[in-house]
Amino acid sequence: MDVLYFAWVRERIGLPRETVETGATTVSELVAELRAREDRYAAAFADLSALRVAVDQELTDFDAPLAGAREVAFFPPMTGG
């Protein structure tokens, strides 16, 4: 599955996107797998309340299932203006 990182999440991890092999069934499980990879991932995902997630370009929550998902994107909350 493709995992995309935006704004400061991308800066902390050092990649805009990557393809990930995962056994995760939910976004939360995917985050746990990513956190365990390296310190840079742990830093990026340290405070999930400061992050939003989209699965296949639909905004969702961290309990969302990943079955059949092709893309997961992580980004900080957006403000209008």
C-alpha positions as CSV (number, residue, x, y, z in Angstrom):
1,M,0.0,0.0,0.0
2,D,1.2,3.6,-0.6
3,V,1.7,5.7,2.4
4,L,1.8,9.5,1.9
5,Y,3.2,12.0,4.4
6,F,2.5,15.8,4.2
7,A,3.8,18.9,5.9
8,W,5.8,18.4,9.1
9,V,5.0,14.6,9.0
10,R,7.0,14.4,5.8
11,E,9.8,16.6,7.3
12,R,10.2,14.3,10.3
13,I,10.1,11.1,8.4
14,G,12.2,12.5,5.5
15,L,10.0,11.0,2.7
16,P,6.9,12.3,0.9
17,R,5.7,8.7,0.2
18,E,6.6,5.1,0.4
19,T,5.2,1.7,-0.4
20,V,4.7,-0.4,2.7
21,E,4.1,-4.1,3.1
22,T,1.8,-4.4,6.1
23,G,-0.3,-7.0,8.0
24,A,-2.2,-4.1,9.7
25,T,-5.9,-4.3,9.6
26,T,-6.6,-0.8,10.9
27,V,-4.9,2.6,10.6
28,S,-3.9,2.4,14.3
29,E,-2.1,-0.9,13.6
30,L,-0.3,0.6,10.7
31,V,0.8,3.5,12.8
32,A,2.1,1.1,15.4
33,E,4.1,-0.8,12.7
34,L,5.6,2.5,11.4
35,R,6.4,3.8,14.9
36,A,8.4,0.6,15.6
37,R,10.6,1.1,12.4
38,E,12.8,4.0,13.5
39,D,13.0,7.0,15.8
40,R,11.9,9.3,13.0
41,Y,8.6,7.5,12.6
42,A,8.1,7.4,16.4
43,A,8.6,11.2,16.4
44,A,6.2,11.8,13.6
45,F,3.5,9.7,15.2
46,A,4.1,10.6,18.8
47,D,0.9,12.7,19.1
48,L,-1.9,11.3,17.0
49,S,-4.2,14.1,18.2
50,A,-2.0,16.4,16.0
51,L,-2.6,14.3,12.9
52,R,-5.4,13.5,10.5
53,V,-5.6,10.5,8.2
54,A,-7.2,9.7,4.9
55,V,-7.7,6.2,3.4
56,D,-8.1,6.2,-0.3
57,Q,-8.5,10.0,-0.2
58,E,-11.4,9.9,2.3
59,L,-10.9,11.5,5.7
60,T,-11.3,8.9,8.4
61,D,-10.2,8.1,11.9
62,F,-7.4,5.9,13.2
63,D,-9.8,3.0,13.9
64,A,-10.6,2.7,10.2
65,P,-10.1,-0.6,8.5
66,L,-7.5,-1.1,5.9
67,A,-9.0,-4.0,4.0
68,G,-8.7,-3.2,0.3
69,A,-7.1,0.1,0.9
70,R,-4.5,1.3,-1.7
71,E,-3.4,4.5,-0.1
72,V,-3.1,6.0,3.4
73,A,-2.2,9.7,3.9
74,F,-1.1,11.4,7.1
75,F,-1.2,15.1,7.6
76,P,-1.7,17.8,10.2
77,P,-5.1,19.4,10.6
78,M,-5.9,22.0,7.9
79,T,-7.4,25.4,8.5
80,G,-9.6,27.3,6.2
81,G,-9.0,30.9,5.2
